[in-house]
Amino acid sequence: VIRRNLFAISNPRAQRCTTPFSFALMVALRYLDQEPTQTIKLDDKGLTLNGVHFPLLTSDAGGYVGVDDRGMQTLLKYRSRTAVGPTVSLTDVLTGRISEDLIRDRVVLIGVSAPSIKDTFLTPYSGSDAVTQQMPGVVVHGQMVSQFLSAALDGEGPIWYWPLPLVLGWILLWAGVGSALGWWLRQPLWLGIAVAGGLVILFGSGFGIFVMASGWIPVMPPAIALVLSNAVMVGYVGYQAQQERKSFQAKVQEQEKALALLRSLMAEDTAALNAALREPTEITGKPRSLLSGRYKIQKVLGSGGFSRTYLAQDTQRPGNPLCVVKHLRPGRTDEHFMQVARRLFNTEAEILEKLGRHDQIPLLLAYVEENQEFYLVQEFIEGQSLSQELKQKYTEAQALQLLREILEVLSFVHSHYVIHRDIKPDNIIRRASDRKLVLIDFGAVKQIQPQEVAKTQGSTVVIGTMGYAPPEQLSGQPTLSSDVYAVGMIALQALTGIKPRDLPRDSRTGEVDWQRCVTVSEGLAAVLNKMVKFNFSDRYPSAKEALQDVRRLGTPASSVLGIIL
């Protein structure tokens, strides 16, 4: 395919052809000689016609790689798909059927166009039917002559291209775009749209620059780089996510083993363990003013028998920002129990540290053990608990919005196979800065303390709040669906204004008989009934499935109308 215009060459051994110039350049120079004001310069840097410079083509010009760049060459700038000017047959000339104005003061090239002569060539315009779309040699020469004349007479520059370093940078730029899209966009649909959009921009810019500014910038190499880098990044992100899931699963399994061991310890003979039990005294007063030499206690936020939560200042960070310190006191002090408690505490802290990457879960800042007591330091979330909002009944639209907000955060937690274990209004905060719900106070580590629920369940240690915790959790066997149950009970409380413990239940099945307290749409009723099923196997297996059904419900038109009115 003829894409270049070879206009000069040095051949000392030539015997018959002594000129270094090509036919096209010779014709153009001969035509320009008629004008005394023409300036023509040819040196080792290229050809200059009336100030328009034709730099020498290099082996890596534009999209070329290792092209033969001997002699003096430039990229051929085709004037048209077919003939560059009027074409007449020899018969027309001999019979006088042409005007003299068609010839006078013009460059006239005489050649053959019959395919049988085989003086035809492929050009960039040649498509799949290359045989019929070949250009006669005389027309190719006409394209070359016209390129030189347009430069000298009209100031039209040659096709320009970037040097190799800039081309490599261009390719790397699109590789970076592909990698960024693969890193930030996790939804396949949006990722596909973004990649397709990038390709449209790339090809469009390449075509536009060529047509409007006569620039040849690489298109296919950056397109390949975009797609390949995106595929590699998607694969890498998937691999990292898989490794992270495996790591989470290992931590969760370790956590469950520690919990199971705690249950077995608590199931041992109580009399034999009396000596190992702590004195049943609550945490009173404040810990020393500077915990771990860093956290300055300000005030008490909440307390239980063997735990207390403080508002503190981090004295080692600029501005002494506020944080929350949770003080946990194990229920026993024997060495075996403390080993298991320490193992559970460390595992819980590692899980919280990773879950804190979500914007609606507090960051874990530190975890400390001192004097056989444990401290969790977390980000302080300014706002009010959901308990304050639930003092007034919700409309169906508001309840749906509440379900969506909680389940979206819980879906992230469940995607890492983590059970919250203590979802209730007091553990959900409406953040003041953006009004988003924040999930706090994960419950597994609480099992190192005596629990109020445990008093009614013999020696079995469980975590949960009566009314929000389902039966299997109260028996010490929580699942992901246990959290779903708790969210469902919060929604029922929002709709009915009745606390979960006070909601009526069917005495035969144990199911919550809430629909006689409030009327909602059939779709929402079906979702809520499935969320709060007595048997965990009848519920949604995790928050993800519940969220899908909630999103399908949308907002009822009647509720929207009520809000508008």
C-alpha positions as CSV (number, residue, x, y, z in Angstrom):
1,V,0.0,0.0,0.0
2,I,1.5,3.3,-1.1
3,R,1.6,5.6,1.9
4,R,4.9,7.5,1.4
5,N,6.2,10.0,-1.0
6,L,9.9,9.3,-1.8
7,F,11.1,12.5,-3.3
8,A,15.0,12.3,-3.3
9,I,17.6,9.6,-3.1
10,S,21.4,9.5,-3.4
11,N,22.7,6.6,-5.6
12,P,26.4,7.1,-6.7
13,R,26.3,4.0,-8.8
14,A,23.5,5.1,-11.0
15,Q,24.4,5.3,-14.6
16,R,21.3,6.2,-16.6
17,C,19.4,8.2,-14.0
18,T,21.6,11.0,-12.6
19,T,19.1,13.2,-10.9
20,P,18.5,12.6,-7.1
21,F,14.9,13.9,-7.3
22,S,11.8,11.9,-7.9
23,F,9.6,12.4,-11.0
24,A,6.9,14.2,-8.9
25,L,9.4,16.6,-7.3
26,M,11.1,17.3,-10.6
27,V,7.7,18.2,-12.2
28,A,6.7,20.4,-9.3
29,L,10.1,22.2,-9.3
30,R,9.8,22.7,-13.0
31,Y,6.4,24.2,-12.6
32,L,7.5,26.5,-9.8
33,D,10.5,27.7,-11.8
34,Q,8.1,29.9,-13.7
35,E,7.7,32.1,-10.6
36,P,11.0,33.9,-9.7
37,T,9.8,34.6,-6.1
38,Q,9.7,30.9,-5.2
39,T,12.2,29.7,-2.4
40,I,13.2,26.1,-2.5
41,K,15.7,24.5,-0.1
42,L,16.8,20.9,0.0
43,D,19.4,19.8,2.6
44,D,20.0,16.9,5.0
45,K,17.1,18.0,7.2
46,G,14.5,17.8,4.4
47,L,12.7,19.8,1.8
48,T,11.4,23.4,2.2
49,L,9.1,24.9,-0.3
50,N,8.2,28.6,0.3
51,G,8.6,28.1,4.1
52,V,6.7,24.8,4.3
53,H,9.1,22.2,5.6
54,F,8.9,18.5,4.8
55,P,11.0,16.8,7.6
56,L,12.6,13.5,6.7
57,L,10.4,10.4,7.6
58,T,11.9,8.3,10.4
59,S,11.7,4.6,10.9
60,D,9.2,5.0,13.8
61,A,7.0,7.7,12.2
62,G,3.4,7.7,13.4
63,G,2.3,4.1,13.5
64,Y,5.4,2.7,11.7
65,V,7.8,0.3,13.4
66,G,11.2,-0.2,11.7
67,V,10.0,1.1,8.3
68,D,12.6,1.6,5.5
69,D,13.5,5.2,5.9
70,R,16.3,5.5,3.4
71,G,16.5,8.5,1.1
72,M,14.2,11.4,1.7
73,Q,10.6,10.5,2.3
74,T,7.4,12.2,3.6
75,L,4.0,10.8,4.2
76,L,1.9,11.0,1.1
77,K,-1.1,13.3,1.6
78,Y,-3.7,12.1,-0.9
79,R,-5.9,14.8,-2.4
80,S,-8.9,12.5,-3.3
81,R,-10.0,8.9,-3.6
82,T,-9.8,8.9,-7.4
83,A,-8.2,11.3,-9.8
84,V,-6.5,14.4,-8.4
85,G,-7.7,16.5,-11.4
86,P,-9.6,16.2,-14.6
87,T,-8.9,13.1,-16.6
88,V,-9.2,12.8,-20.4
89,S,-8.6,10.0,-22.8
90,L,-6.0,10.1,-25.6
91,T,-8.8,9.8,-28.1
92,D,-10.3,13.1,-26.8
93,V,-6.9,14.8,-27.3
94,L,-6.4,13.5,-30.8
95,T,-9.9,14.5,-31.9
96,G,-9.7,17.9,-30.3
97,R,-12.6,17.4,-27.9
98,I,-10.9,19.2,-25.0
99,S,-10.5,22.9,-24.2
100,E,-7.1,24.5,-24.3
101,D,-7.9,26.1,-20.8
102,L,-7.7,22.5,-19.4
103,I,-4.0,22.3,-20.3
104,R,-2.7,25.9,-20.4
105,D,-0.5,26.7,-17.3
106,R,-1.2,23.3,-15.7
107,V,0.8,20.3,-15.0
108,V,-0.2,17.6,-17.4
109,L,0.7,13.9,-16.8
110,I,0.4,11.3,-19.5
111,G,0.1,7.7,-18.5
112,V,-1.9,4.5,-18.9
113,S,-4.8,3.4,-16.8
114,A,-5.7,0.1,-18.4
115,P,-5.6,-2.8,-15.7
116,S,-3.9,-5.0,-18.3
117,I,-0.8,-2.9,-18.2
118,K,-0.5,-3.7,-14.4
119,D,0.5,-0.2,-13.5
120,T,-1.9,0.0,-10.6
121,F,-1.3,0.2,-6.9
122,L,-3.0,-0.2,-3.6
123,T,-3.7,3.0,-1.6
124,P,-5.2,3.7,1.8
125,Y,-8.5,4.1,0.0
126,S,-8.4,0.5,-1.2
127,G,-11.0,-1.7,0.6
128,S,-11.8,-5.3,0.6
129,D,-12.3,-5.2,-3.2
130,A,-8.7,-4.2,-3.7
131,V,-8.5,-5.3,-7.4
132,T,-11.1,-2.7,-8.6
133,Q,-10.0,0.0,-6.1
134,Q,-6.3,0.2,-7.2
135,M,-5.0,3.5,-8.4
136,P,-3.1,3.9,-11.7
137,G,0.5,4.9,-11.3
138,V,0.0,8.1,-13.2
139,V,-2.7,9.1,-10.8
140,V,-0.4,8.3,-7.8
141,H,2.2,10.6,-9.3
142,G,-0.5,13.3,-9.7
143,Q,-1.2,13.0,-6.0
144,M,2.5,13.5,-5.2
145,V,2.9,16.5,-7.5
146,S,-0.2,18.1,-6.1
147,Q,1.1,17.7,-2.5
148,F,4.2,19.7,-3.4
149,L,2.4,22.4,-5.3
150,S,-0.2,22.8,-2.5
151,A,2.6,23.3,-0.1
152,A,4.5,25.9,-2.2
153,L,1.4,27.8,-3.5
154,D,-1.2,27.4,-0.7
155,G,1.1,26.9,2.4
156,E,-0.5,23.5,3.1
157,G,1.8,21.5,5.4
158,P,2.6,17.8,5.3
159,I,1.1,15.1,7.5
160,W,2.7,15.5,10.9
161,Y,3.3,12.8,13.6
162,W,4.6,12.5,17.1
163,P,8.1,11.4,17.9
164,L,8.5,8.0,19.5
165,P,8.7,9.1,23.2
166,L,5.4,11.0,22.8
167,V,3.8,8.0,21.1
168,L,4.9,5.8,24.0
169,G,3.5,8.3,26.4
170,W,0.2,8.4,24.5
171,I,0.0,4.6,24.7
172,L,0.8,4.6,28.4
173,L,-1.8,7.3,29.0
174,W,-4.6,5.1,27.5
175,A,-3.2,2.1,29.4
176,G,-3.6,4.2,32.5
177,V,-7.1,5.1,31.6
178,G,-8.0,1.4,31.1
179,S,-6.4,0.5,34.5
180,A,-8.2,3.3,36.2
181,L,-11.6,2.2,34.8
182,G,-10.9,-1.4,35.9
183,W,-10.0,-0.2,39.4
184,W,-12.8,2.2,40.0
185,L,-15.8,0.6,38.2
186,R,-16.8,-2.8,39.5
187,Q,-20.2,-3.1,37.8
188,P,-19.7,-4.9,34.4
189,L,-22.4,-2.8,32.7
190,W,-20.8,0.5,33.6
191,L,-17.3,-0.8,33.0
192,G,-18.3,-1.9,29.5
193,I,-19.9,1.4,28.8
194,A,-16.9,3.3,30.0
195,V,-14.5,1.2,27.9
196,A,-16.6,1.6,24.8
197,G,-16.8,5.3,25.5
198,G,-13.0,5.5,25.8
199,L,-12.6,3.7,22.4
200,V,-15.1,6.1,20.8
201,I,-13.1,9.1,22.2
202,L,-9.8,7.6,21.0
203,F,-10.9,6.7,17.5
204,G,-12.9,10.0,17.2
205,S,-9.9,12.1,18.3
206,G,-7.6,10.2,15.9
207,F,-9.9,10.7,13.0
208,G,-10.7,14.3,13.8
209,I,-7.0,15.3,14.2
210,F,-6.2,13.6,10.9
211,V,-9.0,15.3,9.0
212,M,-8.9,18.7,10.6
213,A,-5.2,19.1,11.4
214,S,-3.4,16.6,9.1
215,G,-1.9,14.8,12.2
216,W,-1.3,11.1,12.3
217,I,-1.5,9.9,15.9
218,P,-1.6,6.1,16.8
219,V,-5.0,4.7,17.4
220,M,-4.8,0.9,17.4
221,P,-1.8,0.6,19.9
222,P,-3.5,2.8,22.6
223,A,-6.8,1.0,21.9
224,I,-5.2,-2.4,22.5
225,A,-3.5,-0.9,25.6
226,L,-6.8,0.4,26.9
227,V,-8.6,-2.9,26.5
228,L,-5.7,-5.1,27.7
229,S,-4.9,-2.9,30.7
230,N,-8.5,-2.8,31.7
231,A,-8.8,-6.6,31.4
232,V,-5.6,-7.1,33.5
233,M,-6.8,-4.6,36.1
234,V,-10.2,-6.3,36.3
235,G,-8.4,-9.6,36.8
236,Y,-6.1,-8.2,39.4
237,V,-9.0,-6.6,41.3
238,G,-10.9,-9.8,41.1
239,Y,-7.9,-11.7,42.4
240,Q,-7.4,-9.2,45.2
241,A,-11.0,-9.4,46.2
242,Q,-10.9,-13.2,46.2
243,Q,-7.8,-13.1,48.4
244,E,-9.4,-10.6,50.7
245,R,-12.5,-12.8,50.9
246,K,-10.4,-15.8,51.8
247,S,-8.6,-13.7,54.4
248,F,-11.9,-12.6,55.8
249,Q,-13.3,-16.1,55.8
250,A,-10.2,-17.3,57.7
251,K,-10.7,-14.5,60.3
252,V,-14.4,-15.2,60.6
253,Q,-13.7,-18.9,61.0
254,E,-11.1,-18.1,63.6
255,Q,-13.6,-15.9,65.3
256,E,-16.2,-18.7,65.3
257,K,-13.7,-21.1,66.7
258,A,-12.9,-18.7,69.6
259,L,-16.7,-18.2,70.2
260,A,-17.3,-21.9,70.2
261,L,-14.4,-22.4,72.7
262,L,-15.9,-19.7,74.9
263,R,-19.2,-21.4,74.9
264,S,-17.6,-24.7,75.9
265,L,-15.8,-22.9,78.7
266,M,-19.0,-21.3,79.9
267,A,-20.7,-24.7,79.8
268,E,-18.2,-26.2,82.3
269,D,-19.1,-26.9,85.9
270,T,-19.9,-23.5,87.4
271,A,-18.8,-24.5,90.9
272,A,-15.3,-25.4,89.6
273,L,-15.0,-22.0,88.0
274,N,-16.1,-19.8,90.8
275,A,-12.5,-19.1,91.8
276,A,-11.8,-17.9,88.3
277,L,-14.8,-15.6,88.0
278,R,-14.3,-11.9,88.5
279,E,-15.9,-10.2,91.4
280,P,-19.3,-9.1,90.2
281,T,-18.5,-5.4,90.4
282,E,-19.3,-3.0,87.6
283,I,-16.8,-0.6,86.0
284,T,-17.0,2.6,87.9
285,G,-15.4,5.9,87.5
286,K,-13.0,6.8,84.7
287,P,-9.9,4.9,83.7
288,R,-6.7,6.8,84.1
289,S,-6.9,10.1,82.3
290,L,-4.5,9.2,79.5
291,L,-5.2,5.7,78.1
292,S,-2.1,4.1,76.5
293,G,-0.4,7.4,76.8
294,R,-2.5,8.8,74.0
295,Y,-6.3,8.9,74.4
296,K,-7.6,11.5,76.9
297,I,-11.0,10.5,78.3
298,Q,-13.6,13.3,78.2
299,K,-16.9,11.7,79.3
300,V,-19.0,8.6,79.4
301,L,-21.2,7.9,76.4
302,G,-22.8,4.6,77.7
303,S,-22.2,1.8,80.1
304,G,-23.2,-1.7,81.0
305,G,-22.3,-4.0,83.8
306,F,-18.8,-5.0,82.5
307,S,-18.3,-2.5,79.7
308,R,-18.3,1.3,79.2
309,T,-17.9,3.6,76.3
310,Y,-16.1,6.9,76.5
311,L,-15.6,10.0,74.4
312,A,-11.9,10.7,74.2
313,Q,-9.4,12.9,72.4
314,D,-6.5,11.6,70.4
315,T,-3.6,13.7,71.8
316,Q,-1.1,12.5,69.2
317,R,-3.1,13.7,66.1
318,P,-3.2,17.2,64.9
319,G,-6.2,19.1,66.4
320,N,-6.7,16.4,69.0
321,P,-9.8,14.9,67.2
322,L,-12.5,13.1,69.1
323,C,-12.7,9.3,69.1
324,V,-14.7,6.6,70.9
325,V,-13.0,4.3,73.4
326,K,-14.9,1.1,74.3
327,H,-13.7,-0.5,77.6
328,L,-14.4,-4.2,77.8
329,R,-13.8,-6.2,81.0
330,P,-13.6,-10.0,80.6
331,G,-16.0,-12.0,82.8
332,R,-13.3,-14.4,84.0
333,T,-9.6,-14.1,84.7
334,D,-8.3,-17.7,84.5
335,E,-5.5,-18.1,82.1
336,H,-7.3,-20.3,79.6
337,F,-10.3,-18.0,79.4
338,M,-8.0,-15.0,78.9
339,Q,-6.2,-16.7,76.1
340,V,-9.4,-17.3,74.2
341,A,-10.7,-13.8,75.0
342,R,-7.5,-12.3,73.8
343,R,-7.7,-14.3,70.6
344,L,-11.3,-13.3,70.0
345,F,-10.5,-9.6,70.8
346,N,-7.6,-9.5,68.3
347,T,-9.6,-11.3,65.6
348,E,-12.5,-8.9,66.1
349,A,-10.2,-5.9,65.9
350,E,-8.7,-7.1,62.6
351,I,-12.2,-7.6,61.1
352,L,-13.3,-4.2,62.3
353,E,-10.2,-2.6,60.8
354,K,-11.1,-4.0,57.3
355,L,-14.8,-3.3,57.6
356,G,-14.0,0.3,58.5
357,R,-13.1,0.9,54.9
358,H,-16.8,1.4,54.2
359,D,-17.9,4.9,54.6
360,Q,-20.8,4.0,56.8
361,I,-18.9,1.9,59.3
362,P,-16.6,3.6,61.9
363,L,-12.9,3.3,61.4
364,L,-10.9,1.3,63.9
365,L,-8.1,3.5,65.1
366,A,-6.5,1.2,67.7
367,Y,-7.0,-1.7,70.0
368,V,-5.2,-2.0,73.3
369,E,-5.0,-4.6,76.1
370,E,-4.0,-3.4,79.6
371,N,-4.3,-5.1,82.9
372,Q,-6.4,-8.0,81.4
373,E,-8.9,-5.5,80.1
374,F,-9.5,-4.5,76.5
375,Y,-10.0,-1.2,74.8
376,L,-11.3,-0.5,71.2
377,V,-10.6,2.9,69.8
378,Q,-12.9,3.9,66.9
379,E,-13.8,6.9,64.9
380,F,-16.4,9.2,66.5
381,I,-19.6,9.6,64.6
382,E,-21.4,12.8,65.4
383,G,-25.2,12.4,65.1
384,Q,-28.2,10.8,66.9
385,S,-29.1,7.2,67.2
386,L,-32.0,5.7,65.2
387,S,-33.8,5.3,68.5
388,Q,-34.6,9.0,68.5
389,E,-36.1,8.8,65.0
390,L,-38.3,5.8,65.9
391,K,-40.2,7.8,68.5
392,Q,-42.5,8.7,65.6
393,K,-44.2,6.3,63.2
394,Y,-42.9,6.0,59.7
395,T,-44.9,6.1,56.5
396,E,-44.4,3.1,54.1
397,A,-42.1,5.2,51.9
398,Q,-40.0,6.2,54.9
399,A,-39.8,2.6,56.1
400,L,-38.7,1.4,52.6
401,Q,-36.0,4.1,52.6
402,L,-34.9,3.0,56.0
403,L,-34.7,-0.6,54.9
404,R,-32.6,0.3,51.8
405,E,-30.2,2.4,53.8
406,I,-29.5,-0.3,56.5
407,L,-29.4,-3.2,54.1
408,E,-27.0,-1.5,51.8
409,V,-24.4,-1.2,54.6
410,L,-25.3,-4.7,56.0
411,S,-24.8,-6.2,52.5
412,F,-21.2,-5.0,52.6
413,V,-20.7,-6.6,56.0
414,H,-22.4,-9.9,54.9
415,S,-20.3,-10.0,51.7
416,H,-17.3,-10.6,54.0
417,Y,-19.2,-13.3,55.8
418,V,-19.3,-11.2,59.0
419,I,-22.3,-11.3,61.3
420,H,-23.0,-8.1,63.2
421,R,-24.8,-9.9,66.0
422,D,-26.3,-6.8,67.7
423,I,-28.3,-4.8,65.2
424,K,-30.7,-2.5,67.0
425,P,-31.7,1.2,66.8
426,D,-29.1,2.2,69.4
427,N,-26.4,0.8,67.2
428,I,-27.4,2.8,64.1
429,I,-26.5,6.5,64.0
430,R,-27.8,9.1,61.6
431,R,-24.5,11.0,60.8
432,A,-25.0,14.7,61.2
433,S,-22.7,15.7,58.3
434,D,-24.5,13.9,55.5
435,R,-27.6,12.3,57.1
436,K,-26.4,8.8,56.3
437,L,-26.9,5.8,58.6
438,V,-23.8,4.4,60.2
439,L,-23.6,0.9,61.7
440,I,-21.7,0.7,64.9
441,D,-20.9,-1.7,67.8
442,F,-20.3,-5.1,66.3
443,G,-21.1,-7.7,68.8
444,A,-18.8,-10.8,68.8
445,V,-16.2,-9.3,71.1
446,K,-18.9,-8.7,73.7
447,Q,-18.9,-12.4,74.5
448,I,-15.8,-12.0,76.7
449,Q,-18.3,-10.3,79.2
450,P,-21.3,-11.7,81.1
451,Q,-24.5,-10.8,79.2
452,E,-28.0,-10.0,80.4
453,V,-29.5,-12.4,77.9
454,A,-27.3,-15.2,79.3
455,K,-29.0,-14.9,82.7
456,T,-32.2,-16.3,81.2
457,Q,-30.4,-19.0,79.1
458,G,-28.5,-20.9,81.7
459,S,-24.8,-20.9,81.1
460,T,-24.9,-20.3,77.3
461,V,-23.2,-17.0,76.4
462,V,-25.0,-15.2,73.6
463,I,-25.1,-11.7,72.1
464,G,-28.1,-9.8,71.1
465,T,-30.9,-7.6,72.3
466,M,-34.3,-9.1,73.3
467,G,-36.8,-8.4,70.6
468,Y,-34.3,-7.8,67.9
469,A,-32.3,-11.0,68.3
470,P,-34.0,-14.1,66.6
471,P,-34.4,-17.5,68.4
472,E,-31.3,-19.1,66.9
473,Q,-29.1,-16.2,68.1
474,L,-30.5,-16.4,71.6
475,S,-29.5,-20.1,71.6
476,G,-26.0,-19.1,70.7
477,Q,-26.1,-20.0,66.9
478,P,-26.4,-16.8,64.9
479,T,-26.3,-16.7,61.1
480,L,-26.3,-14.0,58.5
481,S,-30.1,-14.2,58.4
482,S,-30.1,-13.3,62.1
483,D,-29.0,-9.8,61.2
484,V,-31.7,-9.7,58.5
485,Y,-34.3,-10.6,61.2
486,A,-33.1,-7.6,63.4
487,V,-33.4,-5.2,60.5
488,G,-36.9,-6.4,59.8
489,M,-37.9,-5.9,63.4
490,I,-36.5,-2.3,63.3
491,A,-38.7,-1.7,60.2
492,L,-41.7,-3.1,62.0
493,Q,-41.0,-0.8,65.0
494,A,-40.8,2.1,62.6
495,L,-44.2,1.3,61.0
496,T,-46.1,0.3,64.1
497,G,-44.5,2.5,66.8
498,I,-44.3,-0.7,68.9
499,K,-41.1,-2.1,70.3
500,P,-40.3,-5.6,69.0
501,R,-40.7,-7.3,72.4
502,D,-44.3,-5.9,72.6
503,L,-45.4,-6.9,69.2
504,P,-48.1,-9.7,69.2
505,R,-47.0,-13.2,68.1
506,D,-48.9,-16.2,66.9
507,S,-48.9,-18.7,69.9
508,R,-48.8,-21.7,67.6
509,T,-46.1,-20.7,65.1
510,G,-44.2,-18.0,67.0
511,E,-44.4,-15.7,64.0
512,V,-44.8,-12.0,64.6
513,D,-48.4,-11.0,64.1
514,W,-47.7,-7.4,63.2
515,Q,-50.2,-6.8,60.3
516,R,-53.1,-6.2,62.6
517,C,-51.2,-3.2,64.0
518,V,-50.6,-1.4,60.6
519,T,-51.6,-1.7,57.0
520,V,-49.0,-1.7,54.3
521,S,-48.8,-2.8,50.6
522,E,-48.8,-6.5,49.9
523,G,-45.2,-6.3,48.4
524,L,-43.7,-4.7,51.6
525,A,-45.7,-7.0,53.8
526,A,-44.3,-10.1,52.0
527,V,-40.7,-8.8,52.3
528,L,-41.1,-8.0,56.0
529,N,-42.7,-11.3,56.8
530,K,-39.9,-13.1,55.1
531,M,-37.3,-11.1,57.0
532,V,-38.8,-11.9,60.4
533,K,-39.6,-15.6,60.0
534,F,-39.3,-17.6,63.2
535,N,-37.3,-20.3,61.4
536,F,-34.0,-18.9,60.0
537,S,-34.1,-21.2,57.0
538,D,-37.3,-19.4,55.8
539,R,-35.7,-16.0,55.9
540,Y,-33.5,-14.2,53.4
541,P,-30.1,-15.9,53.7
542,S,-28.3,-12.5,53.8
543,A,-28.8,-8.8,53.4
544,K,-28.0,-8.9,49.7
545,E,-31.1,-11.0,48.8
546,A,-33.4,-8.8,51.1
547,L,-32.0,-5.6,49.5
548,Q,-32.8,-6.9,46.0
549,D,-36.5,-7.4,46.9
550,V,-36.7,-4.1,48.7
551,R,-35.3,-2.3,45.7
552,R,-37.9,-3.9,43.5
553,L,-40.6,-2.4,45.6
554,G,-39.7,1.2,44.9
555,T,-41.8,3.9,46.4
556,P,-45.6,3.6,46.3
557,A,-47.3,6.3,44.4
558,S,-49.8,6.9,47.2
559,S,-47.0,7.5,49.7
560,V,-45.3,9.9,47.3
561,L,-48.6,11.8,46.9
562,G,-49.0,12.0,50.7
563,I,-45.5,13.5,50.9
564,I,-46.3,16.1,48.2
565,L,-49.6,17.1,49.8
